[in-house]
Amino acid sequence: MATTKLEMPAGAHPTLDDGIGFVALVDRMLSDPALKVVNAARISYQKSKNEFGEADRKLAGFLWEHGHTSPYRHSYFTFHWKAPLFVFRQAFKYQIGSGWRKYEVDGEAVSLRVFDVLFDTDKGCSWNEISGRYVQWEPEFYVPARMRANPPHGNKQASIELSEDFDHEGERTRMIAECAESFRLYRERIERGVAKEIARMLLPQNVYTQAYWTVSLQGVMHFLEQRMKADAQLEIRRYAEAVWDLLREDLERLGIRRESLAQ
């Protein structure tokens, strides 16, 4: 059977305001993820339930609030993302989200990476992305409509929109021209016989790419807790909001509210 070019899947949630970026839920385990959480916990007492009720919602909340997160690692979801490279480089940190743990030795916190090597070689999360070694990039670039600046004080990671006095459209026009020029040079280098893996080196971080992300329910919640907050970068916050929208019903059954994640 012939393969087809990746397009925006049906049911995908648009993310950025350019009509290019999206998140789609490709696949999920058939069993009820909320019920699976509480049954995974109750197996400690050799018990299980067939239906999820209010008592189960309270139990799920207690488990999460007190760090008993292993029951949340039994349900998995596969997402299809189309995003700029710089967004993926932030999202890629959550490749290990399914194995999110804290460890102590003799009362002292120790490196997570050390224990990852010893105890968590299969972190239960997969990330596969389009390879610029094998395919030629499309001239698709994310350029914000409104420019932002770092605040003069406070959280250095945050950004605020520049005033109306700033030439937003002029800056955007310059960025678009710079992207077009970089892509022209990239394409010409390939035409001269240079390998794609080398030609791609000059492309900017706002070029669009695509990936599949398979992650546990725990990994999803860890991602949302960090990237739906007001001080997360605007662009990845839009992707977190799309993931929330796709799993809203499951998360709300577990007692998770959007407002609590966005604080």
Backbone as CSV, one residue per row, in Angstrom:
resi,resn,N_x,N_y,N_z,CA_x,CA_y,CA_z,C_x,C_y,C_z
1,MET,0.846,-1.179,0.000,0.000,0.000,0.000,0.892,1.243,0.000
2,ALA,0.545,2.244,-0.794,1.364,3.440,-0.917,1.264,4.293,0.348
3,THR,2.373,4.949,0.701,2.366,5.889,1.814,1.883,7.246,1.327
4,THR,1.412,8.068,2.269,0.918,9.395,1.920,1.633,10.452,2.746
5,LYS,1.651,11.654,2.240,2.281,12.759,2.945,1.459,13.126,4.172
6,LEU,2.151,13.446,5.282,1.466,13.808,6.511,0.739,15.132,6.354
7,GLU,-0.543,15.122,6.624,-1.352,16.337,6.621,-2.025,16.474,7.981
8,MET,-2.743,17.582,8.189,-3.453,17.756,9.453,-4.566,16.716,9.555
9,PRO,-4.520,15.830,10.565,-5.530,14.777,10.681,-6.895,15.352,11.057
10,ALA,-7.921,14.603,10.755,-9.273,14.982,11.176,-9.320,15.012,12.699
11,GLY,-9.958,16.013,13.251,-10.073,16.128,14.699,-8.883,16.769,15.364
12,ALA,-7.892,17.206,14.580,-6.722,17.864,15.154,-7.105,19.226,15.725
13,HIS,-6.384,19.655,16.751,-6.615,20.965,17.348,-5.550,21.932,16.846
14,PRO,-5.926,22.978,16.115,-4.943,23.997,15.717,-4.322,24.625,16.953
15,THR,-3.085,25.056,16.839,-2.368,25.589,17.992,-2.034,27.069,17.805
16,LEU,-1.104,27.367,16.914,-0.692,28.743,16.686,-1.619,29.383,15.658
17,ASP,-1.576,30.691,15.558,-2.566,31.406,14.748,-2.182,31.518,13.276
18,ASP,-1.444,30.542,12.771,-1.027,30.617,11.370,-1.641,29.519,10.514
19,GLY,-2.476,28.678,11.137,-3.128,27.611,10.384,-2.215,26.459,10.023
20,ILE,-1.014,26.408,10.588,-0.058,25.345,10.258,0.100,24.359,11.416
21,GLY,0.360,24.862,12.609,0.617,23.999,13.752,-0.639,23.324,14.272
22,PHE,-0.479,22.102,14.808,-1.618,21.377,15.371,-1.142,20.279,16.305
23,VAL,-2.094,19.758,17.094,-1.910,18.527,17.866,-3.121,17.644,17.598
24,ALA,-2.882,16.368,17.319,-3.964,15.410,17.105,-3.741,14.204,18.008
25,LEU,-4.834,13.627,18.502,-4.769,12.378,19.263,-4.898,11.233,18.273
26,VAL,-3.805,10.515,18.059,-3.748,9.454,17.055,-4.308,8.145,17.594
27,ASP,-3.995,7.859,18.856,-4.359,6.556,19.400,-4.398,6.657,20.917
28,ARG,-5.179,5.754,21.515,-5.243,5.666,22.968,-5.631,4.244,23.335
29,MET,-5.245,3.830,24.536,-5.652,2.511,24.988,-7.164,2.484,25.151
30,LEU,-7.767,1.369,24.846,-9.232,1.278,24.826,-9.842,1.331,26.215
31,SER,-9.141,0.858,27.222,-9.717,0.832,28.566,-9.827,2.239,29.137
32,ASP,-10.710,2.416,30.097,-10.965,3.697,30.737,-9.740,4.113,31.554
33,PRO,-9.033,5.198,31.197,-7.821,5.569,31.926,-8.081,5.961,33.373
34,ALA,-9.224,6.590,33.652,-9.522,6.981,35.031,-9.742,5.732,35.900
35,LEU,-10.526,4.788,35.389,-10.774,3.556,36.140,-9.486,2.755,36.304
36,LYS,-8.644,2.786,35.296,-7.390,2.035,35.379,-6.493,2.589,36.484
37,VAL,-6.498,3.911,36.671,-5.691,4.520,37.734,-6.074,3.945,39.089
38,VAL,-7.373,3.976,39.414,-7.782,3.541,40.753,-7.693,2.029,40.906
39,ASN,-7.926,1.273,39.840,-7.787,-0.176,39.954,-6.330,-0.584,40.110
40,ALA,-5.419,0.153,39.465,-3.990,-0.115,39.645,-3.581,0.129,41.091
41,ALA,-4.198,1.134,41.716,-3.903,1.403,43.124,-4.542,0.356,44.031
42,ARG,-5.773,-0.036,43.736,-6.499,-0.965,44.611,-5.962,-2.388,44.559
43,ILE,-5.170,-2.685,43.543,-4.647,-4.054,43.479,-3.757,-4.353,44.681
44,SER,-3.248,-3.290,45.311,-2.468,-3.484,46.540,-3.299,-4.199,47.603
45,TYR,-4.616,-4.001,47.555,-5.521,-4.626,48.525,-6.308,-5.779,47.903
46,GLN,-5.886,-6.214,46.724,-6.527,-7.304,45.999,-7.999,-6.972,45.726
47,LYS,-8.233,-5.717,45.271,-9.583,-5.273,44.974,-9.609,-4.548,43.630
48,SER,-10.805,-4.454,43.029,-10.991,-3.678,41.803,-12.465,-3.315,41.675
49,LYS,-12.757,-2.358,40.763,-14.125,-1.926,40.513,-14.389,-1.949,39.017
50,ASN,-15.669,-1.999,38.654,-16.048,-2.005,37.243,-16.505,-0.637,36.742
51,GLU,-16.828,0.269,37.670,-17.286,1.587,37.295,-16.571,2.638,38.131
52,PHE,-16.400,3.815,37.545,-15.695,4.924,38.191,-16.720,5.873,38.797
53,GLY,-16.588,6.143,40.115,-17.527,7.015,40.801,-16.833,8.125,41.568
54,GLU,-17.580,8.832,42.388,-17.055,9.972,43.137,-15.948,9.552,44.098
55,ALA,-16.108,8.413,44.744,-15.064,7.931,45.653,-13.762,7.679,44.890
56,ASP,-13.900,7.213,43.667,-12.716,6.967,42.848,-12.035,8.280,42.458
57,ARG,-12.831,9.300,42.193,-12.265,10.610,41.869,-11.424,11.136,43.036
58,LYS,-11.949,10.952,44.251,-11.212,11.403,45.440,-9.930,10.594,45.620
59,LEU,-10.023,9.297,45.377,-8.834,8.457,45.494,-7.778,8.869,44.474
60,ALA,-8.202,9.113,43.235,-7.254,9.529,42.199,-6.578,10.836,42.568
61,GLY,-7.354,11.788,43.107,-6.779,13.056,43.535,-5.790,12.880,44.665
62,PHE,-6.132,12.026,45.623,-5.218,11.760,46.744,-3.904,11.170,46.245
63,LEU,-4.000,10.224,45.325,-2.792,9.591,44.796,-1.872,10.618,44.150
64,TRP,-2.461,11.492,43.311,-1.632,12.474,42.599,-1.043,13.502,43.554
65,GLU,-1.852,14.011,44.458,-1.399,15.056,45.374,-0.308,14.575,46.308
66,HIS,-0.277,13.287,46.607,0.705,12.752,47.551,1.844,12.005,46.858
67,GLY,1.937,12.167,45.534,3.094,11.616,44.817,3.038,10.129,44.553
68,HIS,1.867,9.510,44.730,1.731,8.081,44.408,1.342,7.976,42.929
69,THR,2.311,8.180,42.059,2.018,8.394,40.636,2.102,7.142,39.778
70,SER,2.590,6.027,40.331,2.733,4.838,39.483,1.406,4.384,38.865
71,PRO,0.244,4.504,39.537,-1.006,4.100,38.876,-1.324,4.916,37.630
72,TYR,-0.737,6.089,37.516,-0.985,6.936,36.350,-0.130,6.540,35.143
73,ARG,0.724,5.556,35.317,1.592,5.151,34.210,1.063,3.931,33.457
74,HIS,-0.168,3.544,33.695,-0.719,2.357,33.042,-1.545,2.680,31.798
75,SER,-1.805,3.953,31.552,-2.560,4.359,30.366,-1.668,5.190,29.461
76,TYR,-1.765,4.942,28.155,-0.898,5.612,27.187,-1.709,6.265,26.073
77,PHE,-1.147,7.351,25.542,-1.762,8.115,24.465,-0.704,8.433,23.418
78,THR,-1.093,8.440,22.156,-0.186,8.826,21.080,-0.717,10.095,20.424
79,PHE,0.132,11.126,20.393,-0.208,12.410,19.792,0.631,12.648,18.544
80,HIS,0.043,13.326,17.597,0.739,13.788,16.392,0.851,15.303,16.501
81,TRP,2.083,15.794,16.519,2.337,17.232,16.627,2.908,17.764,15.312
82,LYS,2.522,18.958,14.954,3.246,19.747,13.963,3.575,21.059,14.631
83,ALA,4.860,21.345,14.772,5.282,22.488,15.580,6.631,23.011,15.098
84,PRO,6.953,24.252,15.420,8.284,24.771,15.110,9.350,24.024,15.922
85,LEU,10.549,23.995,15.394,11.634,23.283,16.071,11.827,23.744,17.506
86,PHE,11.750,25.048,17.762,12.026,25.525,19.117,10.972,25.054,20.107
87,VAL,9.745,24.822,19.638,8.710,24.256,20.504,9.029,22.797,20.799
88,PHE,9.442,22.056,19.780,9.786,20.651,19.986,10.955,20.497,20.949
89,ARG,11.895,21.414,20.912,13.049,21.271,21.804,12.659,21.446,23.260
90,GLN,11.574,22.177,23.514,11.037,22.251,24.870,10.203,21.005,25.179
91,ALA,9.385,20.589,24.229,8.528,19.427,24.449,9.341,18.144,24.585
92,PHE,10.503,18.096,23.940,11.320,16.876,23.957,11.757,16.513,25.366
93,LYS,11.797,17.497,26.264,12.170,17.210,27.655,11.225,16.194,28.279
94,TYR,9.998,16.123,27.758,8.990,15.256,28.353,9.018,13.867,27.743
95,GLN,10.090,13.563,27.024,10.279,12.191,26.552,10.431,11.267,27.748
96,ILE,10.917,11.787,28.860,11.077,10.961,30.057,9.965,11.222,31.054
97,GLY,8.906,11.926,30.605,7.839,12.287,31.523,7.136,11.099,32.147
98,SER,7.099,9.967,31.450,6.396,8.819,31.997,7.140,8.216,33.176
99,GLY,8.400,8.513,33.281,9.176,8.001,34.406,9.526,9.084,35.394
100,TRP,8.661,10.075,35.546,8.906,11.215,36.423,8.938,10.748,37.865
101,ARG,10.098,10.861,38.503,10.249,10.372,39.861,11.201,11.255,40.642
102,LYS,11.106,11.164,41.976,12.064,11.826,42.847,12.690,10.743,43.720
103,TYR,13.989,10.851,43.947,14.678,9.840,44.737,15.507,10.511,45.826
104,GLU,15.636,9.808,46.948,16.496,10.263,48.025,17.341,9.093,48.505
105,VAL,18.567,9.387,48.929,19.443,8.407,49.539,19.921,8.996,50.855
106,ASP,19.616,8.340,51.954,19.971,8.836,53.289,19.468,10.259,53.498
107,GLY,18.260,10.519,52.998,17.652,11.826,53.210,18.108,12.912,52.268
108,GLU,19.021,12.610,51.335,19.540,13.602,50.399,19.028,13.306,48.992
109,ALA,18.600,14.354,48.285,18.177,14.189,46.898,19.369,13.802,46.043
110,VAL,19.153,12.882,45.105,20.246,12.447,44.233,19.826,12.613,42.782
111,SER,20.791,12.524,41.883,20.549,12.753,40.462,19.548,11.757,39.914
112,LEU,18.497,12.276,39.249,17.519,11.414,38.603,18.171,10.566,37.522
113,ARG,19.149,11.168,36.817,19.775,10.466,35.712,20.484,9.191,36.188
114,VAL,21.093,9.238,37.368,21.779,8.060,37.896,20.788,6.911,38.054
115,PHE,19.635,7.206,38.637,18.648,6.162,38.855,17.965,5.759,37.567
116,ASP,17.855,6.682,36.611,17.315,6.315,35.306,18.128,5.187,34.704
117,VAL,19.446,5.313,34.776,20.326,4.315,34.180,20.150,2.974,34.882
118,LEU,20.004,3.021,36.195,19.926,1.779,36.953,18.560,1.117,36.888
119,PHE,17.498,1.937,36.965,16.179,1.363,37.190,15.146,1.673,36.117
120,ASP,15.445,2.532,35.182,14.391,2.989,34.280,14.910,3.095,32.854
121,THR,15.528,2.025,32.373,16.111,2.078,31.033,15.039,2.228,29.971
122,ASP,13.838,1.724,30.228,12.718,1.930,29.322,11.764,2.909,29.996
123,LYS,11.849,4.166,29.614,11.117,5.210,30.325,9.638,5.252,29.958
124,GLY,9.186,4.343,29.107,7.766,4.283,28.831,7.254,5.425,27.994
125,CYS,8.127,6.037,27.209,7.695,7.170,26.397,8.492,7.148,25.105
126,SER,7.820,7.430,23.983,8.495,7.401,22.688,8.272,8.706,21.945
127,TRP,9.307,9.119,21.217,9.265,10.358,20.437,9.948,10.093,19.112
128,ASN,9.194,10.181,18.022,9.758,10.003,16.690,9.406,11.207,15.833
129,GLU,10.439,11.815,15.249,10.291,13.087,14.548,10.758,12.958,13.099
130,ILE,10.185,13.799,12.220,10.659,13.875,10.839,12.164,14.120,10.836
131,SER,12.880,13.427,10.001,14.331,13.583,9.926,14.720,14.450,8.738
132,GLY,15.408,15.539,9.042,15.933,16.404,7.992,17.089,15.781,7.235
133,ARG,17.517,14.591,7.636,18.533,13.861,6.873,17.915,13.183,5.660
134,TYR,16.618,12.821,5.786,15.989,12.018,4.751,15.014,12.798,3.873
135,VAL,14.420,13.834,4.428,13.435,14.602,3.657,13.888,16.052,3.554
136,GLN,13.408,16.699,2.518,13.705,18.122,2.350,12.600,18.912,3.051
137,TRP,13.009,19.861,3.865,12.042,20.654,4.612,11.135,21.447,3.674
138,GLU,9.929,21.707,4.161,9.003,22.594,3.459,9.256,24.029,3.937
139,PRO,8.993,25.021,3.099,9.205,26.420,3.520,8.060,26.901,4.409
140,GLU,7.932,26.283,5.578,6.900,26.642,6.545,7.579,27.132,7.820
141,PHE,7.336,28.379,8.169,7.991,28.992,9.316,6.955,29.675,10.200
142,TYR,7.153,29.577,11.502,6.272,30.286,12.436,6.864,31.666,12.726
143,VAL,6.063,32.694,12.487,6.461,34.067,12.808,5.309,34.706,13.571
144,PRO,5.518,35.128,14.817,4.415,35.689,15.604,3.893,36.995,15.008
145,ALA,2.619,37.221,15.170,2.015,38.463,14.688,2.381,39.633,15.582
146,ARG,2.581,39.356,16.878,2.930,40.397,17.838,4.247,40.020,18.500
147,MET,5.163,40.949,18.537,6.474,40.705,19.119,6.441,40.898,20.639
148,ARG,7.321,40.186,21.320,7.385,40.256,22.782,8.788,40.638,23.229
149,ALA,8.868,41.123,24.462,10.152,41.495,25.061,10.272,40.811,26.415
150,ASN,11.501,40.631,26.895,11.694,40.141,28.255,11.363,41.256,29.230
151,PRO,10.692,40.944,30.342,10.367,41.993,31.310,11.638,42.548,31.941
152,PRO,11.625,43.809,32.360,12.830,44.408,32.940,13.225,43.805,34.278
153,HIS,12.284,43.124,34.939,12.595,42.489,36.218,11.655,41.313,36.406
154,GLY,11.915,40.507,37.424,11.051,39.355,37.686,11.549,38.107,36.977
155,ASN,10.626,37.277,36.542,10.938,35.997,35.916,11.626,36.221,34.573
156,LYS,12.881,35.849,34.469,13.634,36.063,33.229,13.164,35.155,32.098
157,GLN,12.417,34.107,32.428,11.915,33.216,31.389,10.648,33.761,30.737
158,ALA,9.985,34.689,31.412,8.715,35.189,30.909,8.937,36.238,29.827
159,SER,7.867,36.579,29.118,7.934,37.644,28.122,6.621,38.406,28.132
160,ILE,6.689,39.650,27.707,5.513,40.503,27.666,5.413,41.127,26.283
161,GLU,4.189,41.394,25.843,4.004,41.967,24.510,4.544,43.392,24.468
162,LEU,5.249,43.698,23.402,5.753,45.049,23.212,4.596,46.008,22.961
163,SER,4.810,47.280,23.236,3.743,48.266,23.163,3.292,48.497,21.728
164,GLU,2.196,49.237,21.599,1.664,49.584,20.286,2.632,50.447,19.500
165,ASP,3.527,51.152,20.207,4.494,52.019,19.531,5.529,51.213,18.746
166,PHE,5.700,49.936,19.133,6.681,49.104,18.437,6.155,48.736,17.054
167,ASP,7.053,48.647,16.094,6.671,48.313,14.718,6.544,46.793,14.574
168,HIS,5.437,46.247,15.059,5.225,44.799,15.026,5.215,44.270,13.588
169,GLU,4.495,44.935,12.707,4.369,44.449,11.337,5.698,44.537,10.607
170,GLY,6.455,45.609,10.867,7.762,45.744,10.229,8.723,44.645,10.665
171,GLU,8.707,44.332,11.964,9.582,43.272,12.478,9.173,41.919,11.924
172,ARG,7.877,41.699,11.841,7.373,40.444,11.281,7.780,40.307,9.816
173,THR,7.690,41.392,9.057,8.075,41.371,7.643,9.549,41.036,7.494
174,ARG,10.381,41.603,8.365,11.823,41.299,8.312,12.081,39.827,8.629
175,MET,11.388,39.295,9.633,11.582,37.892,9.995,11.169,36.962,8.861
176,ILE,10.053,37.265,8.217,9.592,36.441,7.092,10.607,36.460,5.961
177,ALA,11.159,37.631,5.682,12.166,37.749,4.621,13.422,36.959,4.977
178,GLU,13.832,37.001,6.234,15.017,36.257,6.669,14.784,34.749,6.531
179,CYS,13.579,34.298,6.874,13.256,32.873,6.731,13.279,32.459,5.260
180,ALA,12.703,33.291,4.409,12.677,32.984,2.976,14.089,32.898,2.415
181,GLU,14.967,33.801,2.857,16.348,33.793,2.374,17.082,32.549,2.850
182,SER,16.887,32.184,4.111,17.567,30.991,4.618,17.099,29.745,3.873
183,PHE,15.800,29.689,3.529,15.305,28.522,2.810,15.828,28.507,1.372
184,ARG,15.969,29.678,0.778,16.534,29.747,-0.574,17.959,29.198,-0.578
185,LEU,18.767,29.595,0.385,20.145,29.118,0.476,20.189,27.614,0.754
186,TYR,19.285,27.161,1.615,19.183,25.733,1.936,18.878,24.926,0.675
187,ARG,17.891,25.356,-0.097,17.492,24.625,-1.301,18.605,24.651,-2.353
188,GLU,19.263,25.795,-2.508,20.353,25.890,-3.485,21.511,24.983,-3.110
189,ARG,21.776,24.866,-1.817,22.876,23.992,-1.383,22.574,22.536,-1.729
190,ILE,21.332,22.121,-1.542,20.932,20.759,-1.911,21.070,20.561,-3.419
191,GLU,20.654,21.556,-4.188,20.734,21.472,-5.652,22.182,21.370,-6.128
192,ARG,23.125,21.911,-5.336,24.548,21.786,-5.692,25.134,20.444,-5.289
193,GLY,24.303,19.577,-4.679,24.757,18.234,-4.341,25.114,18.016,-2.890
194,VAL,24.943,19.033,-2.052,25.248,18.882,-0.632,24.141,18.067,0.051
195,ALA,24.529,17.174,0.948,23.555,16.316,1.638,22.576,17.145,2.463
196,LYS,21.340,16.667,2.544,20.321,17.348,3.339,20.759,17.530,4.785
197,GLU,21.476,16.537,5.337,21.876,16.615,6.736,22.843,17.762,7.003
198,ILE,23.516,18.234,5.972,24.401,19.388,6.114,23.673,20.675,5.723
199,ALA,22.925,20.616,4.636,22.221,21.812,4.157,21.261,22.359,5.203
200,ARG,20.671,21.492,5.997,19.666,21.924,6.986,20.256,22.757,8.109
201,MET,21.558,22.758,8.261,22.186,23.404,9.412,21.923,24.900,9.495
202,LEU,21.609,25.543,8.380,21.405,26.990,8.414,19.950,27.376,8.613
203,LEU,19.040,26.402,8.653,17.628,26.737,8.814,17.356,27.234,10.237
204,PRO,16.472,28.215,10.390,16.181,28.766,11.724,15.308,27.844,12.547
205,GLN,15.235,28.122,13.851,14.507,27.261,14.776,12.988,27.341,14.612
206,ASN,12.508,28.278,13.821,11.060,28.393,13.664,10.524,27.619,12.471
207,VAL,11.368,26.779,11.832,10.880,25.933,10.749,9.990,24.840,11.351
208,TYR,8.914,24.498,10.665,7.977,23.497,11.166,8.475,22.081,10.898
209,THR,8.215,21.199,11.856,8.461,19.781,11.687,7.316,19.028,12.353
210,GLN,7.342,17.697,12.286,6.258,16.886,12.834,6.821,15.703,13.609
211,ALA,6.056,15.238,14.596,6.498,14.109,15.417,5.310,13.371,15.987
212,TYR,5.552,12.104,16.343,4.618,11.308,17.135,5.171,11.243,18.561
213,TRP,4.292,11.436,19.531,4.664,11.392,20.948,3.728,10.425,21.647
214,THR,4.267,9.318,22.133,3.492,8.358,22.910,3.927,8.466,24.361
215,VAL,2.953,8.655,25.253,3.287,9.024,26.628,2.218,8.499,27.569
216,SER,2.604,8.244,28.806,1.649,7.773,29.801,0.804,8.935,30.308
217,LEU,-0.269,8.590,30.991,-1.127,9.610,31.589,-0.334,10.454,32.577
218,GLN,0.571,9.841,33.313,1.402,10.610,34.250,2.262,11.615,33.500
219,GLY,2.856,11.162,32.394,3.692,12.057,31.607,2.898,13.226,31.053
220,VAL,1.676,12.963,30.597,0.815,14.037,30.097,0.541,15.057,31.191
221,MET,0.202,14.589,32.381,-0.134,15.500,33.470,1.076,16.311,33.920
222,HIS,2.238,15.699,33.921,3.468,16.428,34.258,3.725,17.529,33.238
223,PHE,3.557,17.206,31.965,3.718,18.185,30.892,2.737,19.344,31.069
224,LEU,1.465,19.022,31.317,0.452,20.063,31.458,0.698,20.926,32.683
225,GLU,1.118,20.327,33.771,1.380,21.094,34.990,2.443,22.164,34.775
226,GLN,3.412,21.866,33.926,4.499,22.820,33.704,4.228,23.766,32.547
227,ARG,3.595,23.293,31.484,3.511,24.100,30.263,2.179,24.821,30.075
228,MET,1.222,24.618,30.976,0.012,25.421,30.920,0.088,26.630,31.849
229,LYS,1.148,26.751,32.599,1.300,27.879,33.508,1.507,29.173,32.732
230,ALA,1.136,30.283,33.357,1.187,31.586,32.693,2.597,31.992,32.305
231,ASP,3.621,31.492,33.024,4.992,31.897,32.706,5.673,30.958,31.713
232,ALA,4.958,29.927,31.224,5.509,29.099,30.147,5.501,29.901,28.853
233,GLN,6.417,29.593,27.943,6.446,30.333,26.678,5.110,30.186,25.972
234,LEU,4.626,31.286,25.423,3.298,31.331,24.819,3.073,30.203,23.828
235,GLU,4.053,29.948,22.954,3.855,28.977,21.875,3.668,27.564,22.415
236,ILE,4.507,27.134,23.350,4.322,25.768,23.858,3.093,25.707,24.754
237,ARG,2.709,26.820,25.350,1.471,26.850,26.124,0.272,26.545,25.229
238,ARG,0.316,27.035,23.989,-0.780,26.748,23.054,-0.854,25.252,22.748
239,TYR,0.297,24.585,22.667,0.295,23.143,22.416,-0.209,22.383,23.643
240,ALA,0.168,22.838,24.827,-0.334,22.208,26.054,-1.843,22.356,26.146
241,GLU,-2.360,23.521,25.772,-3.808,23.730,25.798,-4.520,22.802,24.814
242,ALA,-3.877,22.536,23.676,-4.477,21.606,22.702,-4.499,20.188,23.256
243,VAL,-3.416,19.777,23.938,-3.393,18.449,24.565,-4.484,18.362,25.626
244,TRP,-4.620,19.430,26.418,-5.693,19.461,27.421,-7.059,19.271,26.761
245,ASP,-7.308,20.001,25.691,-8.606,19.909,25.021,-8.877,18.492,24.528
246,LEU,-7.847,17.820,24.040,-8.014,16.467,23.516,-8.314,15.451,24.618
247,LEU,-7.799,15.694,25.834,-7.988,14.749,26.942,-8.864,15.330,28.047
248,ARG,-9.563,16.417,27.740,-10.341,17.112,28.771,-11.271,16.168,29.539
249,GLU,-12.014,15.344,28.832,-12.993,14.480,29.497,-12.320,13.528,30.474
250,ASP,-11.220,12.911,30.056,-10.508,11.981,30.936,-9.969,12.697,32.170
251,LEU,-9.366,13.853,31.975,-8.731,14.562,33.077,-9.761,15.127,34.047
252,GLU,-10.868,15.620,33.529,-11.890,16.159,34.423,-12.544,15.054,35.247
253,ARG,-12.650,13.845,34.696,-13.176,12.712,35.474,-12.261,12.394,36.649
254,LEU,-10.968,12.660,36.476,-10.004,12.436,37.545,-9.937,13.600,38.531
255,GLY,-10.775,14.616,38.306,-10.786,15.755,39.207,-9.772,16.826,38.867
256,ILE,-9.154,16.736,37.678,-8.169,17.724,37.259,-8.897,18.875,36.571
257,ARG,-8.630,20.096,36.989,-9.254,21.275,36.410,-8.225,22.115,35.672
258,ARG,-8.643,22.663,34.546,-7.740,23.489,33.744,-7.179,24.665,34.546
259,GLU,-8.028,25.273,35.370,-7.598,26.433,36.140,-6.439,26.093,37.081
260,SER,-6.483,24.894,37.668,-5.428,24.505,38.614,-4.102,24.283,37.904
261,LEU,-4.152,23.848,36.640,-2.923,23.624,35.885,-2.318,24.931,35.398
262,ALA,-3.162,25.918,35.137,-2.703,27.168,34.523,-2.228,28.180,35.553
263,GLN,-2.289,27.877,36.831,-1.883,28.837,37.857,-0.379,29.075,37.846
